[in-house]
């Protein structure tokens, strides 16, 4: 009998706490990208063309320039650096660049 009461109380607590759980309203910054994508698939997922920066053959580094939705007087570019090895996405990094001028990945 004691186990039944403890089990029922545990279920009641779990149900009460389950009603408090909400889904996240903020999307992760990596939502459209998945490791193993091809450059063409990554370009389609981001919605912008990829610009080659370094490398040759199937191992290259690209940059995608995304318009950043930041209010203000200074223009801000949102950059995504993408590393491909053997034609597949192996890593990526987001970066911000303010105003005109050269940009470097590292």
Jmol script that loads the backbone (N, CA, C; Angstrom):
load data "model"
ATOM      1  N   UNK A   1       0.820  -1.186   0.000  1.00  0.00           N
ATOM      2  CA  UNK A   1       0.000   0.000   0.000  1.00  0.00           C
ATOM      3  C   UNK A   1       0.870   1.259   0.000  1.00  0.00           C
ATOM      4  N   UNK A   2       1.952   1.197   0.773  1.00  0.00           N
ATOM      5  CA  UNK A   2       2.845   2.348   0.854  1.00  0.00           C
ATOM      6  C   UNK A   2       3.459   2.649  -0.519  1.00  0.00           C
ATOM      7  N   UNK A   3       3.836   1.607  -1.269  1.00  0.00           N
ATOM      8  CA  UNK A   3       4.401   1.794  -2.608  1.00  0.00           C
ATOM      9  C   UNK A   3       3.390   2.425  -3.555  1.00  0.00           C
ATOM     10  N   UNK A   4       2.150   2.019  -3.453  1.00  0.00           N
ATOM     11  CA  UNK A   4       1.110   2.569  -4.324  1.00  0.00           C
ATOM     12  C   UNK A   4       0.912   4.059  -4.053  1.00  0.00           C
ATOM     13  N   UNK A   5       0.890   4.429  -2.783  1.00  0.00           N
ATOM     14  CA  UNK A   5       0.715   5.846  -2.431  1.00  0.00           C
ATOM     15  C   UNK A   5       1.918   6.660  -2.890  1.00  0.00           C
ATOM     16  N   UNK A   6       3.128   6.134  -2.681  1.00  0.00           N
ATOM     17  CA  UNK A   6       4.343   6.832  -3.120  1.00  0.00           C
ATOM     18  C   UNK A   6       4.368   6.961  -4.638  1.00  0.00           C
ATOM     19  N   UNK A   7       3.999   5.903  -5.334  1.00  0.00           N
ATOM     20  CA  UNK A   7       3.972   5.945  -6.796  1.00  0.00           C
ATOM     21  C   UNK A   7       2.955   6.940  -7.313  1.00  0.00           C
ATOM     22  N   UNK A   8       1.758   6.956  -6.689  1.00  0.00           N
ATOM     23  CA  UNK A   8       0.728   7.897  -7.103  1.00  0.00           C
ATOM     24  C   UNK A   8       1.161   9.336  -6.835  1.00  0.00           C
ATOM     25  N   UNK A   9       1.790   9.581  -5.688  1.00  0.00           N
ATOM     26  CA  UNK A   9       2.272  10.926  -5.371  1.00  0.00           C
ATOM     27  C   UNK A   9       3.348  11.357  -6.365  1.00  0.00           C
ATOM     28  N   UNK A  10       4.218  10.430  -6.747  1.00  0.00           N
ATOM     29  CA  UNK A  10       5.247  10.746  -7.740  1.00  0.00           C
ATOM     30  C   UNK A  10       4.645  11.100  -9.086  1.00  0.00           C
ATOM     31  N   UNK A  11       3.623  10.359  -9.494  1.00  0.00           N
ATOM     32  CA  UNK A  11       2.944  10.671 -10.756  1.00  0.00           C
ATOM     33  C   UNK A  11       2.250  12.027 -10.697  1.00  0.00           C
ATOM     34  N   UNK A  12       1.648  12.354  -9.556  1.00  0.00           N
ATOM     35  CA  UNK A  12       0.969  13.638  -9.408  1.00  0.00           C
ATOM     36  C   UNK A  12       1.967  14.793  -9.503  1.00  0.00           C
ATOM     37  N   UNK A  13       3.111  14.646  -8.860  1.00  0.00           N
ATOM     38  CA  UNK A  13       4.146  15.685  -8.922  1.00  0.00           C
ATOM     39  C   UNK A  13       4.672  15.824 -10.342  1.00  0.00           C
ATOM     40  N   UNK A  14       4.918  14.702 -11.015  1.00  0.00           N
ATOM     41  CA  UNK A  14       5.421  14.747 -12.387  1.00  0.00           C
ATOM     42  C   UNK A  14       4.416  15.418 -13.315  1.00  0.00           C
ATOM     43  N   UNK A  15       3.131  15.140 -13.130  1.00  0.00           N
ATOM     44  CA  UNK A  15       2.102  15.762 -13.959  1.00  0.00           C
ATOM     45  C   UNK A  15       2.028  17.263 -13.695  1.00  0.00           C
ATOM     46  N   UNK A  16       2.153  17.650 -12.420  1.00  0.00           N
ATOM     47  CA  UNK A  16       2.105  19.074 -12.080  1.00  0.00           C
ATOM     48  C   UNK A  16       3.298  19.817 -12.666  1.00  0.00           C
ATOM     49  N   UNK A  17       4.478  19.224 -12.574  1.00  0.00           N
ATOM     50  CA  UNK A  17       5.670  19.876 -13.120  1.00  0.00           C
ATOM     51  C   UNK A  17       5.678  19.841 -14.642  1.00  0.00           C
ATOM     52  N   UNK A  18       5.090  18.827 -15.230  1.00  0.00           N
ATOM     53  CA  UNK A  18       5.035  18.735 -16.686  1.00  0.00           C
ATOM     54  C   UNK A  18       4.221  19.854 -17.295  1.00  0.00           C
ATOM     55  N   UNK A  19       3.237  20.350 -16.576  1.00  0.00           N
ATOM     56  CA  UNK A  19       2.435  21.460 -17.077  1.00  0.00           C
ATOM     57  C   UNK A  19       3.191  22.770 -17.069  1.00  0.00           C
ATOM     58  N   UNK A  20       4.263  22.868 -16.294  1.00  0.00           N
ATOM     59  CA  UNK A  20       5.048  24.096 -16.209  1.00  0.00           C
ATOM     60  C   UNK A  20       6.109  24.193 -17.297  1.00  0.00           C
ATOM     61  N   UNK A  21       6.383  23.100 -17.970  1.00  0.00           N
ATOM     62  CA  UNK A  21       7.450  23.085 -18.966  1.00  0.00           C
ATOM     63  C   UNK A  21       6.970  23.785 -20.229  1.00  0.00           C
ATOM     64  N   UNK A  22       7.754  24.739 -20.701  1.00  0.00           N
ATOM     65  CA  UNK A  22       7.436  25.425 -21.953  1.00  0.00           C
ATOM     66  C   UNK A  22       8.576  25.224 -22.929  1.00  0.00           C
ATOM     67  N   UNK A  23       8.253  25.275 -24.188  1.00  0.00           N
ATOM     68  CA  UNK A  23       9.288  25.138 -25.201  1.00  0.00           C
ATOM     69  C   UNK A  23      10.033  26.454 -25.349  1.00  0.00           C
ATOM     70  N   UNK A  24      11.264  26.373 -25.787  1.00  0.00           N
ATOM     71  CA  UNK A  24      12.094  27.560 -25.953  1.00  0.00           C
ATOM     72  C   UNK A  24      11.585  28.390 -27.122  1.00  0.00           C
ATOM     73  N   UNK A  25      11.517  29.704 -26.929  1.00  0.00           N
ATOM     74  CA  UNK A  25      11.079  30.585 -28.008  1.00  0.00           C
ATOM     75  C   UNK A  25      12.255  31.092 -28.832  1.00  0.00           C
ATOM     76  N   UNK A  26      13.458  30.869 -28.379  1.00  0.00           N
ATOM     77  CA  UNK A  26      14.627  31.315 -29.132  1.00  0.00           C
ATOM     78  C   UNK A  26      15.194  30.148 -29.918  1.00  0.00           C
ATOM     79  N   UNK A  27      15.437  30.392 -31.188  1.00  0.00           N
ATOM     80  CA  UNK A  27      16.004  29.350 -32.041  1.00  0.00           C
ATOM     81  C   UNK A  27      17.506  29.300 -31.824  1.00  0.00           C
ATOM     82  N   UNK A  28      18.106  28.135 -31.836  1.00  0.00           N
ATOM     83  CA  UNK A  28      19.561  28.062 -31.708  1.00  0.00           C
ATOM     84  C   UNK A  28      20.235  28.665 -32.934  1.00  0.00           C
ATOM     85  N   UNK A  29      21.439  29.161 -32.754  1.00  0.00           N
ATOM     86  CA  UNK A  29      22.129  29.809 -33.867  1.00  0.00           C
ATOM     87  C   UNK A  29      22.620  28.815 -34.904  1.00  0.00           C
ATOM     88  N   UNK A  30      22.476  27.542 -34.654  1.00  0.00           N
ATOM     89  CA  UNK A  30      22.918  26.529 -35.610  1.00  0.00           C
ATOM     90  C   UNK A  30      21.748  25.788 -36.230  1.00  0.00           C
ATOM     91  N   UNK A  31      20.541  26.314 -36.082  1.00  0.00           N
ATOM     92  CA  UNK A  31      19.340  25.587 -36.494  1.00  0.00           C
ATOM     93  C   UNK A  31      19.372  25.090 -37.938  1.00  0.00           C
ATOM     94  N   UNK A  32      19.746  25.896 -38.929  1.00  0.00           N
ATOM     95  CA  UNK A  32      19.659  25.364 -40.287  1.00  0.00           C
ATOM     96  C   UNK A  32      20.842  24.492 -40.684  1.00  0.00           C
ATOM     97  N   UNK A  33      21.914  24.466 -39.900  1.00  0.00           N
ATOM     98  CA  UNK A  33      23.128  23.748 -40.299  1.00  0.00           C
ATOM     99  C   UNK A  33      23.247  22.400 -39.600  1.00  0.00           C
ATOM    100  N   UNK A  34      23.752  21.419 -40.337  1.00  0.00           N
ATOM    101  CA  UNK A  34      24.033  20.102 -39.776  1.00  0.00           C
ATOM    102  C   UNK A  34      25.390  19.653 -40.276  1.00  0.00           C
ATOM    103  N   UNK A  35      26.171  19.034 -39.420  1.00  0.00           N
ATOM    104  CA  UNK A  35      27.466  18.520 -39.842  1.00  0.00           C
ATOM    105  C   UNK A  35      27.253  17.451 -40.909  1.00  0.00           C
ATOM    106  N   UNK A  36      28.114  17.461 -41.927  1.00  0.00           N
ATOM    107  CA  UNK A  36      28.002  16.505 -43.018  1.00  0.00           C
ATOM    108  C   UNK A  36      27.320  17.066 -44.247  1.00  0.00           C
ATOM    109  N   UNK A  37      26.822  18.307 -44.174  1.00  0.00           N
ATOM    110  CA  UNK A  37      26.171  18.918 -45.338  1.00  0.00           C
ATOM    111  C   UNK A  37      27.200  19.230 -46.418  1.00  0.00           C
ATOM    112  N   UNK A  38      26.747  19.311 -47.649  1.00  0.00           N
ATOM    113  CA  UNK A  38      27.595  19.752 -48.750  1.00  0.00           C
ATOM    114  C   UNK A  38      27.556  21.275 -48.804  1.00  0.00           C
ATOM    115  N   UNK A  39      28.492  21.927 -49.511  1.00  0.00           N
ATOM    116  CA  UNK A  39      28.437  23.385 -49.630  1.00  0.00           C
ATOM    117  C   UNK A  39      27.128  23.882 -50.252  1.00  0.00           C
ATOM    118  N   UNK A  40      26.605  23.165 -51.229  1.00  0.00           N
ATOM    119  CA  UNK A  40      25.352  23.573 -51.862  1.00  0.00           C
ATOM    120  C   UNK A  40      24.187  23.488 -50.872  1.00  0.00           C
ATOM    121  N   UNK A  41      24.141  22.427 -50.080  1.00  0.00           N
ATOM    122  CA  UNK A  41      23.071  22.275 -49.096  1.00  0.00           C
ATOM    123  C   UNK A  41      23.172  23.348 -48.006  1.00  0.00           C
ATOM    124  N   UNK A  42      24.383  23.686 -47.584  1.00  0.00           N
ATOM    125  CA  UNK A  42      24.567  24.732 -46.573  1.00  0.00           C
ATOM    126  C   UNK A  42      24.144  26.085 -47.121  1.00  0.00           C
ATOM    127  N   UNK A  43      24.455  26.354 -48.377  1.00  0.00           N
ATOM    128  CA  UNK A  43      24.055  27.610 -49.007  1.00  0.00           C
ATOM    129  C   UNK A  43      22.537  27.726 -49.073  1.00  0.00           C
ATOM    130  N   UNK A  44      21.875  26.642 -49.429  1.00  0.00           N
ATOM    131  CA  UNK A  44      20.409  26.644 -49.491  1.00  0.00           C
ATOM    132  C   UNK A  44      19.821  26.806 -48.094  1.00  0.00           C
ATOM    133  N   UNK A  45      20.394  26.137 -47.097  1.00  0.00           N
ATOM    134  CA  UNK A  45      19.885  26.213 -45.729  1.00  0.00           C
ATOM    135  C   UNK A  45      20.016  27.623 -45.159  1.00  0.00           C
ATOM    136  N   UNK A  46      21.130  28.295 -45.445  1.00  0.00           N
ATOM    137  CA  UNK A  46      21.338  29.655 -44.939  1.00  0.00           C
ATOM    138  C   UNK A  46      20.623  30.700 -45.784  1.00  0.00           C
ATOM    139  N   UNK A  47      20.343  30.376 -47.042  1.00  0.00           N
ATOM    140  CA  UNK A  47      19.647  31.313 -47.917  1.00  0.00           C
ATOM    141  C   UNK A  47      20.536  32.379 -48.519  1.00  0.00           C
ATOM    142  N   UNK A  48      21.848  32.197 -48.467  1.00  0.00           N
ATOM    143  CA  UNK A  48      22.798  33.148 -49.054  1.00  0.00           C
ATOM    144  C   UNK A  48      23.897  32.363 -49.758  1.00  0.00           C
ATOM    145  N   UNK A  49      24.548  32.971 -50.761  1.00  0.00           N
ATOM    146  CA  UNK A  49      25.664  32.264 -51.407  1.00  0.00           C
ATOM    147  C   UNK A  49      26.882  32.203 -50.490  1.00  0.00           C
ATOM    148  N   UNK A  50      27.675  31.160 -50.650  1.00  0.00           N
ATOM    149  CA  UNK A  50      28.908  31.002 -49.881  1.00  0.00           C
ATOM    150  C   UNK A  50      30.072  31.563 -50.680  1.00  0.00           C
ATOM    151  N   UNK A  51      30.937  32.322 -50.008  1.00  0.00           N
ATOM    152  CA  UNK A  51      32.124  32.885 -50.649  1.00  0.00           C
ATOM    153  C   UNK A  51      33.343  32.079 -50.208  1.00  0.00           C
ATOM    154  N   UNK A  52      34.109  31.504 -51.150  1.00  0.00           N
ATOM    155  CA  UNK A  52      35.310  30.765 -50.751  1.00  0.00           C
ATOM    156  C   UNK A  52      36.366  31.708 -50.189  1.00  0.00           C
ATOM    157  N   UNK A  53      37.008  31.307 -49.103  1.00  0.00           N
ATOM    158  CA  UNK A  53      38.017  32.130 -48.450  1.00  0.00           C
ATOM    159  C   UNK A  53      39.394  31.491 -48.565  1.00  0.00           C
ATOM    160  N   UNK A  54      39.492  30.205 -48.265  1.00  0.00           N
ATOM    161  CA  UNK A  54      40.790  29.525 -48.269  1.00  0.00           C
ATOM    162  C   UNK A  54      40.588  28.060 -48.606  1.00  0.00           C
ATOM    163  N   UNK A  55      41.685  27.423 -48.973  1.00  0.00           N
ATOM    164  CA  UNK A  55      41.658  25.996 -49.246  1.00  0.00           C
ATOM    165  C   UNK A  55      41.550  25.704 -50.727  1.00  0.00           C
ATOM    166  N   UNK A  56      41.672  24.434 -51.037  1.00  0.00           N
ATOM    167  CA  UNK A  56      41.557  24.018 -52.424  1.00  0.00           C
ATOM    168  C   UNK A  56      40.983  22.616 -52.471  1.00  0.00           C
ATOM    169  N   UNK A  57      40.427  22.262 -53.601  1.00  0.00           N
ATOM    170  CA  UNK A  57      39.819  20.946 -53.734  1.00  0.00           C
ATOM    171  C   UNK A  57      38.555  20.842 -52.906  1.00  0.00           C
ATOM    172  N   UNK A  58      38.382  19.716 -52.235  1.00  0.00           N
ATOM    173  CA  UNK A  58      37.174  19.483 -51.444  1.00  0.00           C
ATOM    174  C   UNK A  58      37.308  19.982 -50.008  1.00  0.00           C
ATOM    175  N   UNK A  59      38.502  20.435 -49.597  1.00  0.00           N
ATOM    176  CA  UNK A  59      38.706  20.959 -48.242  1.00  0.00           C
ATOM    177  C   UNK A  59      38.865  22.468 -48.329  1.00  0.00           C
ATOM    178  N   UNK A  60      37.784  23.175 -48.048  1.00  0.00           N
ATOM    179  CA  UNK A  60      37.777  24.626 -48.200  1.00  0.00           C
ATOM    180  C   UNK A  60      37.108  25.283 -47.011  1.00  0.00           C
ATOM    181  N   UNK A  61      37.382  26.576 -46.874  1.00  0.00           N
ATOM    182  CA  UNK A  61      36.710  27.408 -45.891  1.00  0.00           C
ATOM    183  C   UNK A  61      35.888  28.436 -46.645  1.00  0.00           C
ATOM    184  N   UNK A  62      34.622  28.567 -46.270  1.00  0.00           N
ATOM    185  CA  UNK A  62      33.717  29.520 -46.896  1.00  0.00           C
ATOM    186  C   UNK A  62      33.213  30.488 -45.838  1.00  0.00           C
ATOM    187  N   UNK A  63      32.704  31.635 -46.306  1.00  0.00           N
ATOM    188  CA  UNK A  63      32.027  32.572 -45.426  1.00  0.00           C
ATOM    189  C   UNK A  63      30.663  32.878 -46.043  1.00  0.00           C
ATOM    190  N   UNK A  64      29.659  32.945 -45.180  1.00  0.00           N
ATOM    191  CA  UNK A  64      28.312  33.342 -45.584  1.00  0.00           C
ATOM    192  C   UNK A  64      28.012  34.656 -44.880  1.00  0.00           C
ATOM    193  N   UNK A  65      27.636  35.659 -45.645  1.00  0.00           N
ATOM    194  CA  UNK A  65      27.321  36.976 -45.077  1.00  0.00           C
ATOM    195  C   UNK A  65      25.812  37.084 -44.898  1.00  0.00           C
ATOM    196  N   UNK A  66      25.395  37.096 -43.649  1.00  0.00           N
ATOM    197  CA  UNK A  66      23.980  37.194 -43.323  1.00  0.00           C
ATOM    198  C   UNK A  66      23.677  38.602 -42.837  1.00  0.00           C
ATOM    199  N   UNK A  67      22.581  39.198 -43.278  1.00  0.00           N
ATOM    200  CA  UNK A  67      22.219  40.508 -42.740  1.00  0.00           C
ATOM    201  C   UNK A  67      21.801  40.362 -41.280  1.00  0.00           C
ATOM    202  N   UNK A  68      22.439  41.118 -40.419  1.00  0.00           N
ATOM    203  CA  UNK A  68      22.131  41.048 -38.990  1.00  0.00           C
ATOM    204  C   UNK A  68      20.991  42.010 -38.684  1.00  0.00           C
ATOM    205  N   UNK A  69      20.040  41.554 -37.930  1.00  0.00           N
ATOM    206  CA  UNK A  69      18.881  42.374 -37.580  1.00  0.00           C
ATOM    207  C   UNK A  69      19.171  43.153 -36.300  1.00  0.00           C
ATOM    208  N   UNK A  70      20.152  44.062 -36.369  1.00  0.00           N
ATOM    209  CA  UNK A  70      20.491  44.880 -35.208  1.00  0.00           C
ATOM    210  C   UNK A  70      20.190  46.336 -35.530  1.00  0.00           C
ATOM    211  N   UNK A  71      19.373  46.990 -34.730  1.00  0.00           N
ATOM    212  CA  UNK A  71      19.073  48.392 -34.984  1.00  0.00           C
ATOM    213  C   UNK A  71      20.252  49.280 -34.592  1.00  0.00           C
ATOM    214  N   UNK A  72      20.387  50.391 -35.272  1.00  0.00           N
ATOM    215  CA  UNK A  72      21.455  51.324 -34.937  1.00  0.00           C
ATOM    216  C   UNK A  72      21.997  52.021 -36.161  1.00  0.00           C
ATOM    217  N   UNK A  73      22.962  52.905 -35.943  1.00  0.00           N
ATOM    218  CA  UNK A  73      23.537  53.676 -37.033  1.00  0.00           C
ATOM    219  C   UNK A  73      24.673  52.954 -37.727  1.00  0.00           C
ATOM    220  N   UNK A  74      25.327  52.037 -37.043  1.00  0.00           N
ATOM    221  CA  UNK A  74      26.459  51.315 -37.612  1.00  0.00           C
ATOM    222  C   UNK A  74      25.968  50.040 -38.283  1.00  0.00           C
ATOM    223  N   UNK A  75      26.284  49.853 -39.568  1.00  0.00           N
ATOM    224  CA  UNK A  75      25.868  48.610 -40.218  1.00  0.00           C
ATOM    225  C   UNK A  75      26.638  47.416 -39.653  1.00  0.00           C
ATOM    226  N   UNK A  76      25.940  46.340 -39.419  1.00  0.00           N
ATOM    227  CA  UNK A  76      26.540  45.139 -38.846  1.00  0.00           C
ATOM    228  C   UNK A  76      26.262  43.968 -39.777  1.00  0.00           C
ATOM    229  N   UNK A  77      27.301  43.223 -40.099  1.00  0.00           N
ATOM    230  CA  UNK A  77      27.154  41.999 -40.886  1.00  0.00           C
ATOM    231  C   UNK A  77      27.276  40.809 -39.954  1.00  0.00           C
ATOM    232  N   UNK A  78      26.409  39.851 -40.136  1.00  0.00           N
ATOM    233  CA  UNK A  78      26.537  38.590 -39.418  1.00  0.00           C
ATOM    234  C   UNK A  78      27.254  37.606 -40.322  1.00  0.00           C
ATOM    235  N   UNK A  79      28.408  37.133 -39.902  1.00  0.00           N
ATOM    236  CA  UNK A  79      29.196  36.215 -40.717  1.00  0.00           C
ATOM    237  C   UNK A  79      29.120  34.811 -40.135  1.00  0.00           C
ATOM    238  N   UNK A  80      29.051  33.829 -41.009  1.00  0.00           N
ATOM    239  CA  UNK A  80      29.135  32.432 -40.605  1.00  0.00           C
ATOM    240  C   UNK A  80      30.293  31.827 -41.373  1.00  0.00           C
ATOM    241  N   UNK A  81      31.314  31.373 -40.651  1.00  0.00           N
ATOM    242  CA  UNK A  81      32.477  30.726 -41.261  1.00  0.00           C
ATOM    243  C   UNK A  81      32.221  29.229 -41.285  1.00  0.00           C
ATOM    244  N   UNK A  82      32.395  28.606 -42.459  1.00  0.00           N
ATOM    245  CA  UNK A  82      32.093  27.189 -42.638  1.00  0.00           C
ATOM    246  C   UNK A  82      33.340  26.452 -43.097  1.00  0.00           C
ATOM    247  N   UNK A  83      33.694  25.378 -42.402  1.00  0.00           N
ATOM    248  CA  UNK A  83      34.857  24.557 -42.765  1.00  0.00           C
ATOM    249  C   UNK A  83      34.359  23.251 -43.367  1.00  0.00           C
ATOM    250  N   UNK A  84      34.804  22.973 -44.596  1.00  0.00           N
ATOM    251  CA  UNK A  84      34.443  21.730 -45.277  1.00  0.00           C
ATOM    252  C   UNK A  84      35.694  20.889 -45.465  1.00  0.00           C
ATOM    253  N   UNK A  85      35.582  19.611 -45.195  1.00  0.00           N
ATOM    254  CA  UNK A  85      36.664  18.653 -45.467  1.00  0.00           C
ATOM    255  C   UNK A  85      36.048  17.507 -46.244  1.00  0.00           C
ATOM    256  N   UNK A  86      36.700  17.131 -47.322  1.00  0.00           N
ATOM    257  CA  UNK A  86      36.200  16.072 -48.214  1.00  0.00           C
ATOM    258  C   UNK A  86      34.792  16.397 -48.698  1.00  0.00           C
ATOM    259  N   UNK A  87      34.513  17.690 -48.897  1.00  0.00           N
ATOM    260  CA  UNK A  87      33.225  18.113 -49.420  1.00  0.00           C
ATOM    261  C   UNK A  87      32.083  18.083 -48.430  1.00  0.00           C
ATOM    262  N   UNK A  88      32.361  17.874 -47.137  1.00  0.00           N
ATOM    263  CA  UNK A  88      31.323  17.803 -46.104  1.00  0.00           C
ATOM    264  C   UNK A  88      31.605  18.814 -45.004  1.00  0.00           C
ATOM    265  N   UNK A  89      30.551  19.399 -44.450  1.00  0.00           N
ATOM    266  CA  UNK A  89      30.675  20.394 -43.384  1.00  0.00           C
ATOM    267  C   UNK A  89      31.199  19.728 -42.117  1.00  0.00           C
ATOM    268  N   UNK A  90      32.345  20.225 -41.625  1.00  0.00           N
ATOM    269  CA  UNK A  90      32.939  19.666 -40.410  1.00  0.00           C
ATOM    270  C   UNK A  90      32.956  20.663 -39.257  1.00  0.00           C
ATOM    271  N   UNK A  91      32.684  21.938 -39.517  1.00  0.00           N
ATOM    272  CA  UNK A  91      32.666  22.920 -38.446  1.00  0.00           C
ATOM    273  C   UNK A  91      32.175  24.261 -38.943  1.00  0.00           C
ATOM    274  N   UNK A  92      31.644  25.064 -38.033  1.00  0.00           N
ATOM    275  CA  UNK A  92      31.187  26.401 -38.391  1.00  0.00           C
ATOM    276  C   UNK A  92      31.249  27.289 -37.164  1.00  0.00           C
ATOM    277  N   UNK A  93      31.294  28.609 -37.411  1.00  0.00           N
ATOM    278  CA  UNK A  93      31.423  29.581 -36.329  1.00  0.00           C
ATOM    279  C   UNK A  93      30.726  30.862 -36.755  1.00  0.00           C
ATOM    280  N   UNK A  94      29.984  31.464 -35.866  1.00  0.00           N
ATOM    281  CA  UNK A  94      29.329  32.751 -36.142  1.00  0.00           C
ATOM    282  C   UNK A  94      30.241  33.875 -35.689  1.00  0.00           C
ATOM    283  N   UNK A  95      30.162  34.989 -36.404  1.00  0.00           N
ATOM    284  CA  UNK A  95      31.015  36.136 -36.100  1.00  0.00           C
ATOM    285  C   UNK A  95      30.255  37.396 -36.474  1.00  0.00           C
ATOM    286  N   UNK A  96      30.615  38.504 -35.850  1.00  0.00           N
ATOM    287  CA  UNK A  96      30.017  39.795 -36.170  1.00  0.00           C
ATOM    288  C   UNK A  96      31.102  40.710 -36.702  1.00  0.00           C
ATOM    289  N   UNK A  97      30.743  41.549 -37.655  1.00  0.00           N
ATOM    290  CA  UNK A  97      31.676  42.523 -38.203  1.00  0.00           C
ATOM    291  C   UNK A  97      30.946  43.851 -38.309  1.00  0.00           C
ATOM    292  N   UNK A  98      31.533  44.890 -37.712  1.00  0.00           N
ATOM    293  CA  UNK A  98      30.896  46.201 -37.739  1.00  0.00           C
ATOM    294  C   UNK A  98      31.594  47.102 -38.729  1.00  0.00           C
ATOM    295  N   UNK A  99      30.807  47.721 -39.593  1.00  0.00           N
ATOM    296  CA  UNK A  99      31.320  48.709 -40.527  1.00  0.00           C
ATOM    297  C   UNK A  99      32.137  48.117 -41.652  1.00  0.00           C
ATOM    298  N   UNK A 100      32.606  48.967 -42.551  1.00  0.00           N
ATOM    299  CA  UNK A 100      33.398  48.493 -43.686  1.00  0.00           C
ATOM    300  C   UNK A 100      34.807  48.112 -43.263  1.00  0.00           C
ATOM    301  N   UNK A 101      35.426  47.247 -44.042  1.00  0.00           N
ATOM    302  CA  UNK A 101      36.795  46.851 -43.757  1.00  0.00           C
ATOM    303  C   UNK A 101      36.991  45.370 -43.964  1.00  0.00           C
ATOM    304  N   UNK A 102      38.236  44.925 -43.911  1.00  0.00           N
ATOM    305  CA  UNK A 102      38.511  43.505 -44.143  1.00  0.00           C
ATOM    306  C   UNK A 102      38.016  42.648 -42.982  1.00  0.00           C
ATOM    307  N   UNK A 103      37.648  41.454 -43.303  1.00  0.00           N
ATOM    308  CA  UNK A 103      37.229  40.509 -42.270  1.00  0.00           C
ATOM    309  C   UNK A 103      38.140  39.301 -42.318  1.00  0.00           C
ATOM    310  N   UNK A 104      38.422  38.748 -41.142  1.00  0.00           N
ATOM    311  CA  UNK A 104      39.289  37.575 -41.059  1.00  0.00           C
ATOM    312  C   UNK A 104      38.614  36.551 -40.154  1.00  0.00           C
ATOM    313  N   UNK A 105      38.755  35.263 -40.454  1.00  0.00           N
ATOM    314  CA  UNK A 105      38.061  34.273 -39.640  1.00  0.00           C
ATOM    315  C   UNK A 105      38.638  34.103 -38.245  1.00  0.00           C
ATOM    316  N   UNK A 106      39.931  34.362 -38.048  1.00  0.00           N
ATOM    317  CA  UNK A 106      40.539  34.108 -36.742  1.00  0.00           C
ATOM    318  C   UNK A 106      41.445  35.241 -36.340  1.00  0.00           C
TER     319      UNK A 106
END
end "model"
wireframe off; spacefill off
backbone 0.3
color backbone group
